[in-house]
Amino acid sequence: MAGSEVGNADGEYRATGYGWYVLSILFVVYILNFVDRQVISILAEDIKRDLNLRDEDLGFLYGTAFGVFYALFGIPLGRLADNWHRVRLISVGLTLWSTMTVLSGLSRTGGQLALARVGVGIGEATASPSAYSLISDYFPKRLRATALSIYSAGLYVGAGTSLFIGGLIVQGWNGAYPNGGPFGLVGWQAAFMAVGIPGLVVALLISTLREPVRGQSEGLAQPPHPAPFAAFFQELLTILPPLTLIAAARCGRRALLWNLVAAAVTIAVVLLLISFGEPLPQWIAVGIGCYAVFSWASALRYRDPPTFALIVGTPAFLCTVVAYGLNAFLSYAAGFWAAPYAMRDLGVSPAEAGLILGGQGALSGFLGVTVGGILGDRLRRRHPGGRLIMVALGAVLPAPFMAIGFTTDTPMVLYVCLFLAQFTASWGLGSSAATTQDLVLPRMRGAATATYFVGTTLLGLAMGPYLAGRVSSLTGSLSTGMLSLLVTVPITFVAAIAAFRLVPAAEASREARARAAGEPGLD
C-alpha cells in the first residue's frame, strides 16, 4: 500500500513507522519554513535603522509583502498538490524559498527586500497544501489532528529557532565587523544568508520520500490526474490579475460583469484608504489579494461546483477559517513585535531576546499545539464539533496575557506572559486544520488547505503585524499598537462557536452535498 498505512484485524487503517518518519521530515520542513519567514523579527531594529524604515514598513515587509503572495499562490499550488506529485512540489518549493531567503541578505533597499519576501512567500506556499494532504493520507482520521498538530508545531519551533539563531548572528557579526564584514555585509544580511542555505540541503532529502496513494486512508483512493500542470495554469488564470478577466470571461458574461464590479469596488476602497493617508504599498497588496480571492472563488463555482460547495459554499468551513484567521491576527503580530518591543522598550540585547523569546516561543508553541491537537481529537470523540472548543479557547485565553505582557516594564513578566499567551493561542491550530480536512473529499484537500491558509494569511499575517506597526507609527507606542488588536477577540470567539454548531451537520452531509453538486463516483 505505498508504505503509508496498513489495516489491523478490524479492517481499520493505522499509521506505520514510515508514516511517522515522513511526518518527522515534514516537521523539519515546517521548521525551515518559519525560520526563513520569522527571522526578520529579530533583525527588524537593524533593518529599520539601515534602510531608514518605519514600524509600518516593517509590518508590511514581514506580513503583507510575504503574506499576500503566499496566500494567492497557495491556491493554484494547492490545486497542483491535489493533482501532482506532492513530494516533488515540496522539494521545488523549499529550494525556491531558501534561495530567496539568501537573496534577502543581498538587499540594499526596502524595495529589494520586499521583492525577496514576495519570492519567499511564493516558495513557501507549496509546503502546507502538500504536507496537509500527505499527512491526511499517511494517518487515519482518528489521528489526523494529532499528526497535523505535530507538523504544525514546526511553526513554533521554527519561529523560536529563528530568533535564537538570528539574534546570535546579528550581535556576533556586528561585534566582529562593526563597519561591515566580507562583501560589505552587515549582521542582518549575514543572518538571512545563514538561515537560507540549510533548506537547499533538506530539499534533496525531501525528494527521496515516497508518494502515498491519494485518499487511501478513507477508502476513497483517487486516480492520478491526467494533466496536473494544465489544471495548475487554469487555476493561475483565476487568481493572477489581470488574467483573472480571461478566466471570468470563460465563465460567461454574468461572471465577467461581477468580476469587473469587484475590481471597481476594490480599487475604490483602496483609493479611499490612500486618500486618508494610508500607505500605498500595503493597501494595493491587500486589495490585490482580496480581489484575487473573489475571482478565484467565482471561477471555482463554475469550474468545480463540488469543491466550491464543500469549501466556499459551506458556512462551517468559512467560520472555521475566520475563527483561526483572527486568532492568527493576534499571534502573528505578537510573534513579530515581541523581540522589537523587548529590545526597544525594555533594553534587552538581541542575543538575549533571541535566546529567551526564541526558546520559550518554541517550547510554548510546541506544547500548546500538541496538547491542543490531542485534546481536540478526544473532544471530537464526544461531539463531532468538539475540536472547535479548542479553537474558541485559543481565541479568548491569550488576551489577558498579551495585555499584561505588552504593558510591562519588566522583561521577565513579558517572557512569562508571552509563554502563556502562545501556549493557549496555539491550541486551536491543529484542530482547525483537521476540521477543514474533514469537511472535504480527499481530492479537495490541497484546495481546502490553500483556502484555510488564505484566511490565516490575509486576515492574520497580512493585517495583524502591519496594523500593530501602523498604530505604533501614529502613536509612537508599540504597546498601544499591540493592545489595539485585542478588539478582534469577541469576533473570533463568535466565529468559533458558530463553527462548533455547524460542523457536525456539514461533515455528515459531505458526500451528499458533493454528489448533489455533481461529484462523480459517490453512488
Secondary structure, DSSP 8 states (H G I E B T S, - for coil): -TTTEEE-TTS-EEE-HHHHHHHHHHHHHHHHHHHHHHTHHHHHHHHHHHHT--HHHHHIIIIIHHHHHHHHHHHHHHHHHHHS-HHHHHHHHHHHHHHHHHHHTT--SHHHHHHHHHHHHHHHTTHHHHHHHHHHHHS-GGGHHHHHHHHHHHHHHHHHHHHHHHHHHHHHHHHH-TT--GGG--HHHHHHHHHHHHHHHHHHHHTTS----TTGGGT------S-HHHHHHHHHHTTSTTTHHHHHHHT-HHHHHHHHHHHHHHHHHHHHHHHTT--HHHHHHHHHHHHHHHHHHHHHHHH-HHHHHHTTT-HHHHHHHHHHHHHHHHHHHHHHHHHHHHHHHS---HHHHHHHHHHHHHHHHHHHHHHHHHHHHHHHHH-TTTHHHHHHHHHHTHHHHHHHHTT-S-HHHHHHHHHHHHHHHTHHHHHHHHHHHHTS-GGGHHHHHHHHHHIIIIIIITTHHHHHHHHHHHHS-HHHHHHGGGGGHHHHHHHHHHHHHHHHHHHHTHHHHHHHTT-SS--
